[in-house]
Amino acid sequence: MGRGGPPEPELVEEPPSVADLVARSRDGRHAASDHLEVAALTGVTTIGCRRAGGGLAGAVFVSNVEAGARLAVARRPDVVVFDGSGAAIPPIDVDRRVLVVGRGGESDAYLNTYRRLISDVILSVGCDAEGAIRGDLRLLPLEELTGRVAVFTAGATDASHLAADVVHVSANLADRAALRRELEGLDADTYLVEVKAAAIDVVAEHALERGKRVVLAANELVGDGVDDAIASLAPARAAG
């Protein structure tokens, strides 16, 4: 679920391509919603839902997640993963919970103690937190990077590990004005983008107008014990 989710639950069964996302944007729809990102990067069937508001304990003011859950159940899957939005928790009773803690979070501020107590696994990303498994995000291009590469993210993601001639790194996907200023003087052959914020309607459009390649980037979570901790939450019938 997300603030930019669709007004009605949207089923995505095939991973959208860059061309599909651009067409969606040109049609006036948000082309970088979380469910589109997950579908494009993993190939997993996703259902996009919308929420508004989010109280200190994670309760939302309104959402269509319940309708999305019915749509998921109708497909008879082994596992359904409900993805939260910001600090908001999907309003659905679940069997297991994963809490993700980022930089600057305080363990017991507001109702964070409650969040920790209801969670089966706590992951700290880019930081250390008491009782948490430490993980870090690493950009993972879905295709080979060629020529001069410009990287666009929504945060301060490190690009030093990329096997490419990186000539520009931007963390301004959420700042369209700053993004457009950067693009004006950019000389690159390949644009590597996270599927966030203005990735499609600004960056991809700019690249395609100039005949440049657009490659989507996933954020791979790496860290000792991370995979095992997540896999342990899955029911036995889905473990294989």
C-alpha positions in Angstrom: 0.0 0.0 0.0 1.1 3.6 -0.6 0.0 7.2 -0.7 0.5 7.1 -4.4 -1.5 3.8 -4.8 -4.5 3.4 -7.1 -8.0 4.3 -6.1 -9.0 0.7 -6.6 -6.7 -2.3 -5.9 -4.7 -3.0 -9.1 -3.4 -6.4 -10.0 -0.1 -6.6 -11.8 0.7 -10.1 -13.1 3.5 -9.3 -15.6 6.6 -7.2 -14.8 6.1 -3.8 -16.5 8.9 -2.6 -18.8 10.3 0.9 -19.0 8.1 1.4 -22.0 5.1 0.3 -20.1 5.9 2.6 -17.2 6.4 5.6 -19.5 3.1 4.8 -21.3 1.4 4.8 -17.9 2.9 8.1 -17.0 1.9 9.7 -20.3 -1.6 8.5 -19.6 -1.7 10.6 -16.4 -1.2 7.8 -13.9 1.5 7.4 -11.3 4.2 5.2 -12.8 6.5 4.7 -9.8 4.1 3.3 -7.2 5.6 0.6 -4.9 3.6 -2.2 -6.4 4.8 -1.3 -9.9 8.4 -1.2 -8.6 8.2 -4.6 -7.0 6.5 -6.1 -10.1 9.1 -4.6 -12.4 12.1 -5.6 -10.3 11.1 -9.1 -9.1 8.5 -10.5 -11.4 6.3 -11.3 -8.4 2.5 -10.7 -8.8 1.6 -7.6 -6.9 -1.6 -5.8 -5.9 -1.4 -2.0 -5.5 -3.4 -0.4 -2.8 -3.9 3.1 -1.5 -3.8 4.5 2.1 -4.2 7.9 3.6 -3.0 9.0 7.0 -1.0 7.1 9.6 -1.2 7.4 13.4 1.6 7.0 15.9 0.8 3.3 16.2 0.7 2.8 12.4 -3.1 2.9 12.0 -4.3 4.4 8.7 -7.2 6.7 8.3 -8.5 5.1 5.2 -7.3 2.4 2.8 -8.5 -0.1 0.2 -6.1 -2.8 1.5 -8.9 -5.1 2.7 -10.2 -5.2 -0.9 -6.7 -5.9 -2.1 -6.4 -8.8 0.4 -9.5 -10.4 -1.0 -8.1 -10.1 -4.5 -4.9 -11.8 -3.2 -6.7 -14.6 -1.4 -8.7 -15.4 -4.6 -5.4 -16.3 -6.3 -4.8 -19.0 -3.6 -1.2 -18.2 -3.0 1.1 -19.9 -0.4 2.3 -16.6 1.0 0.9 -13.0 0.8 3.3 -10.2 1.8 1.7 -6.9 2.9 4.1 -4.0 2.4 3.6 -1.0 4.7 3.9 2.6 3.6 6.2 4.9 5.6 5.3 4.4 9.2 1.8 3.1 8.4 1.0 -0.5 9.0 -1.4 -2.4 6.6 -4.7 -2.8 8.5 -4.8 -6.6 8.1 -4.2 -9.3 10.7 -1.1 -11.2 9.7 0.9 -14.2 10.9 4.4 -12.6 11.0 5.8 -9.1 11.0 9.1 -7.6 9.9 10.0 -4.1 11.2 12.5 -2.1 9.2 14.5 0.6 11.1 16.4 3.3 9.2 19.0 5.8 10.1 18.0 8.3 12.8 15.2 6.2 14.3 14.8 6.2 18.0 14.1 2.8 19.6 11.5 4.0 22.0 10.3 7.3 20.6 6.5 7.7 20.1 5.2 4.2 20.0 8.3 2.5 18.5 8.5 0.2 21.5 5.1 -1.2 20.5 6.3 -1.6 16.9 9.3 -3.6 18.1 7.2 -5.8 20.5 4.7 -6.9 17.7 7.5 -7.7 15.2 9.0 -11.2 14.7 12.2 -9.8 12.9 13.7 -6.4 13.2 16.0 -5.3 10.3 18.2 -2.2 10.7 19.2 -0.7 7.3 22.3 1.3 7.1 22.6 1.6 10.9 22.8 -0.5 14.1 19.8 -1.0 16.4 19.3 -3.0 19.5 17.9 -6.4 18.8 18.1 -5.9 15.1 19.8 -7.8 12.2 22.0 -5.3 10.3 21.5 -5.0 6.6 22.6 -2.5 3.9 21.1 -1.6 0.6 23.1 -2.0 -2.6 22.0 -0.9 -6.0 21.5 -3.8 -8.4 21.0 -3.0 -12.1 18.6 -5.2 -13.9 20.7 -5.0 -17.1 24.3 -4.5 -18.1 25.5 -0.9 -17.7 27.3 0.5 -20.8 28.9 3.7 -21.7 28.8 6.7 -19.4 26.3 6.0 -16.6 24.2 8.5 -14.6 22.6 7.1 -11.4 19.4 8.4 -10.0 18.1 7.4 -6.5 15.7 8.7 -3.9 18.4 8.7 -1.2 22.1 8.6 -0.5 22.7 5.2 -2.0 26.3 4.3 -2.7 27.2 3.6 -6.3 30.9 2.9 -5.9 30.4 -0.8 -6.3 28.9 -0.6 -9.8 31.1 -2.0 -12.6 30.5 1.0 -14.8 31.8 4.4 -15.8 29.6 6.4 -13.4 29.7 10.1 -14.4 26.9 11.4 -12.2 25.0 10.3 -9.1 21.8 12.0 -8.0 19.7 11.5 -4.9 17.0 14.0 -6.1 14.3 11.7 -7.5 11.9 13.3 -4.9 12.9 16.9 -5.9 11.7 17.5 -9.5 13.1 21.1 -9.7 16.6 20.0 -8.6 16.3 17.0 -10.9 15.5 19.0 -13.9 18.5 21.3 -13.2 20.8 18.3 -13.0 19.5 16.9 -16.3 20.0 20.1 -18.2 23.8 19.7 -18.4 24.1 15.9 -18.2 26.1 13.9 -20.7 25.5 10.2 -20.2 24.7 7.1 -22.3 22.8 5.1 -19.8 20.5 6.3 -17.0 20.2 3.9 -14.0 17.1 4.7 -12.0 15.3 3.5 -8.9 11.6 3.2 -9.6 10.7 6.0 -7.2 9.1 9.5 -7.4 10.1 11.2 -10.6 12.1 8.3 -12.1 9.7 7.8 -15.0 7.9 11.1 -15.7 11.2 13.1 -15.5 14.3 11.0 -15.8 13.1 8.3 -18.2 11.3 10.8 -20.4 14.5 13.0 -20.5 16.6 10.0 -21.5 14.3 8.6 -24.1 13.9 11.9 -25.8 17.6 11.9 -26.3 17.9 8.3 -27.5 19.6 7.1 -24.3 19.2 3.8 -22.4 17.2 3.5 -19.2 18.0 0.7 -16.9 16.0 0.0 -13.7 17.7 -0.5 -10.4 16.7 -2.7 -7.5 17.9 -2.2 -4.0 19.4 -5.5 -2.8 19.4 -6.0 0.9 22.7 -7.6 2.0 23.9 -8.6 5.4 24.9 -11.6 7.5 21.8 -13.6 8.5 19.3 -11.4 6.6 18.1 -14.0 4.1 17.8 -16.7 6.8 15.8 -14.5 9.1 13.3 -13.6 6.4 13.1 -17.2 5.1 12.3 -18.5 8.6 9.0 -16.6 8.5 7.7 -18.4 5.5 5.4 -21.4 6.1 6.9 -24.8 5.4 4.8 -25.4 2.2 6.4 -22.3 0.7 10.0 -22.8 1.9 11.0 -24.7 -1.3 
